[in-house]
Amino acid sequence: MDPKTLARIGAIAFVAIAITATVIELSRKEQRPEAAPPRPPAHAGATDPLRDELFRCQSLGEGGPRDPACLRAWAESRRRFLTPGTTRPPAGSGLPGSGRETRSRGALGGE
């Protein structure tokens, strides 16, 4: 077989494989499902007042850092995050703050 003919057959095969791979890849992207709707939290029956307060503070925008309730909510959120195995505030504390957050808020007053 002539080397020119062999090179042409190889080039045609290469282009055919490249086109096939491109078509397959494009068809896979089209078959991807749309973004799944957000799933409710596992504890959907129980509402967390701290979560609601944090959403309210988020909606305040620049006013959030000046709101005392937001400062208490953020302190409680930090306490929950930094204390392993704790998701509930200490007994006798009112959400979104407790005595602990009030003391820590004094430290935040200079910020």
Secondary structure per residue as TSV (DSSP state, phi and psi in degrees):
chain	resnum	aa	ss	phi	psi
A	1	M	-	360.0	142.6
A	2	D	-	-69.9	136.8
A	3	P	H	-60.8	-32.8
A	4	K	H	-65.5	-41.7
A	5	T	H	-65.2	-42.4
A	6	L	H	-62.6	-40.6
A	7	A	H	-65.9	-39.3
A	8	R	H	-65.5	-42.7
A	9	I	H	-62.6	-41.9
A	10	G	H	-63.7	-42.0
A	11	A	H	-65.4	-41.5
A	12	I	H	-64.8	-42.4
A	13	A	H	-63.1	-42.0
A	14	F	H	-61.8	-46.4
A	15	V	H	-64.0	-40.8
A	16	A	H	-63.6	-42.3
A	17	I	H	-66.1	-41.3
A	18	A	H	-63.2	-42.5
A	19	I	H	-65.6	-42.8
A	20	T	H	-61.7	-44.4
A	21	A	H	-63.5	-38.8
A	22	T	H	-65.0	-43.7
A	23	V	H	-63.6	-42.3
A	24	I	H	-63.7	-43.9
A	25	E	H	-64.3	-42.5
A	26	L	H	-65.9	-37.4
A	27	S	H	-70.0	-30.7
A	28	R	H	-66.7	-40.6
A	29	K	H	-64.3	-35.4
A	30	E	H	-71.5	-25.5
A	31	Q	H	-85.4	-6.7
A	32	R	S	-64.0	138.1
A	33	P	-	-70.4	153.3
A	34	E	-	-65.4	166.7
A	35	A	-	-56.3	129.9
A	36	A	-	-66.7	142.6
A	37	P	-	-63.3	146.5
A	38	P	-	-61.0	133.2
A	39	R	-	-83.8	142.5
A	40	P	-	-67.2	154.7
A	41	P	-	-61.2	159.3
A	42	A	T	-59.5	-31.4
A	43	H	T	-102.5	52.4
A	44	A	T	-64.1	-27.3
A	45	G	T	-70.1	-32.4
A	46	A	S	-101.0	125.8
A	47	T	-	-93.4	145.2
A	48	D	-	-103.9	113.5
A	49	P	H	-61.0	-31.4
A	50	L	H	-64.0	-42.1
A	51	R	H	-62.5	-43.4
A	52	D	H	-62.7	-40.8
A	53	E	H	-66.4	-38.8
A	54	L	H	-65.4	-37.9
A	55	F	H	-64.9	-39.7
A	56	R	H	-62.9	-43.1
A	57	C	H	-64.5	-37.4
A	58	Q	H	-63.0	-37.9
A	59	S	H	-72.4	-17.9
A	60	L	H	-71.6	-22.8
A	61	G	G	69.8	-125.6
A	62	E	G	-69.6	-17.9
A	63	G	G	-77.3	-15.8
A	64	G	G	-57.7	-46.7
A	65	P	G	-65.5	-16.0
A	66	R	G	-95.8	-5.4
A	67	D	-	-89.9	120.7
A	68	P	H	-60.1	-36.3
A	69	A	H	-65.6	-35.9
A	70	C	H	-69.1	-39.0
A	71	L	H	-60.9	-41.9
A	72	R	H	-66.0	-40.6
A	73	A	H	-64.6	-42.0
A	74	W	H	-67.3	-35.8
A	75	A	H	-64.8	-42.5
A	76	E	H	-64.9	-39.2
A	77	S	H	-63.2	-43.3
A	78	R	H	-63.0	-41.4
A	79	R	H	-61.5	-44.4
A	80	R	H	-63.7	-40.5
A	81	F	H	-69.2	-40.4
A	82	L	H	-87.0	-11.1
A	83	T	S	-103.5	106.4
A	84	P	T	-60.6	139.1
A	85	G	T	77.1	8.8
A	86	T	-	-112.6	123.2
A	87	T	-	-122.2	-17.0
A	88	R	S	-107.8	149.6
A	89	P	-	-71.5	160.6
A	90	P	-	-58.2	151.2
A	91	A	T	-59.6	141.4
A	92	G	T	84.7	-0.6
A	93	S	-	-98.5	143.0
A	94	G	-	-92.5	136.3
A	95	L	T	-77.4	148.2
A	96	P	T	-90.5	16.8
A	97	G	-	-136.2	164.2
A	98	S	-	-140.7	-179.4
A	99	G	H	-58.8	-34.3
A	100	R	H	-62.4	-43.7
A	101	E	H	-68.1	-34.1
A	102	T	H	-61.8	-42.2
A	103	R	H	-66.1	-41.8
A	104	S	H	-70.7	-25.8
A	105	R	H	-66.2	-32.3
A	106	G	H	-59.8	-35.5
A	107	A	H	-70.7	-29.3
A	108	L	H	-80.9	-14.6
A	109	G	T	-57.2	-30.0
A	110	G	T	-76.6	-11.9
A	111	E	-	-79.8	360.0
